Amino acid sequence: KWGWAAAAILLLAGLLSASPVILCICMILSGLCFGALIPCMLDTACASVRGNTMLATTVMMLALYLGQGISPTVLGWFDGPGPGLVWGFALCVGFMLLTALCNTMALKKDRK
């Protein structure tokens, strides 16, 4: 859970820097911090739906693949007629923080 928040902070720091080299370094470190997204995502889903883990796994993977399919188009819009690529990556930071928050809440729920 803390790795995802750290990944968002690293990406935000890279975006706020004026250097493309620092941005690339921060993106690499952010990817390393984001780490094992898929196993954690599947573990959380299967823990939430214990009776039908195949359904939980299918829904999570479908959501992941849809997000991967849609995000290049959305970032392309930000880079073209939209407000700019930095705002597009800032949207990624927001979703990374939302992921960290949702997983923190799910872990607290599982521990009770």
N, C-alpha and C positions, 0 to 999 in steps of 0.2 A: 504493500500500500504506500509506503514512503518513497519507494523507487519511482512510482508514477508521478508523485508530486515533485520529486527532485528533477525528473525528466522535463516536466512542464516549466520549472524554474530555470533550468539550463537553456531550454529553447527560448524562453522569454529574454534571458540575458543575452543570448546570441542575436536575437532580433533587435534589441535595444543598442547593441554595439554598432558602430559604423563600419566595422571591418568585415569583409566577406570571409577572411581567414578565420576570425574568431567565430563567426556564424557557423562555418563548416565544422569547426572543432566542437562547438556546443551542440550541433546536431548529432554528431557522432556519439558524444557522451550521453546525450539525451536518449538516443537509441539503445545504448548499453544499459542505462538506468531503467528504461521502460521494460527491458528484459523479456521475461517469459510471460508475455501477455496472454497467449492462447491457452497454456495450461492453467493459469490462474482464472481466466475467464470461464473455462470449462468446469473447473473445480467449484467455482461459485455457483454456476448454473445447476450443476448436478446436486450440489448440497441443498439448493432451494427446491428442486423438484425431484425428490428422492424416489418417487414411484415410477417415473418415466424418464430415465436419464438420456435415452435416445432422442426424445422430443426436445429436451433442454439443449443437448449438444447440437442438434440440427438447427434450432432457432438461433443459437449463439453464432454458429459458423455462417449461417445465412446472413445474419446482421453484419458480421465482420466482412464478408465478401461484398455485400452491397455497399458498405462504407468504403471499401477499397476501390470499388468500381465508380462510385459517385465523386469521391474526393478529387481526382484529377480534373474533372470537369468544373467543379466548384472553384478550385484553385486557379484554373485557367480563366474563369470569369473574373476573379479578383485581379489577376494580372492584366487582363485586357480592358474591358469597359468598366470594370469595378473600381473600388477605391485604392487598390494596390496590393501587391503580393505580401507585404508586411502584415497587412490586416488579415489576409488569408491565413498566414501562419499563426497570427494571434488567435484566430478562431480555433486552430489546432491546440494551442495552449489551453484555451478555455475548455475544450473537450477532454484534454488530458487531466485537467484538474477535476472535471466532473466525473471522470472514470475513477480517479483516486478517491473522491468523496463517496461515490456509490459503493465501491469495494470496501471502504472503511465501514460504512453503515451495514453492509452485508456481513462482514466479519464480526461486528459487534452483535448482530442479530443471531448469528450462528453460535456464538460463545455463551449466550444466555440460555 
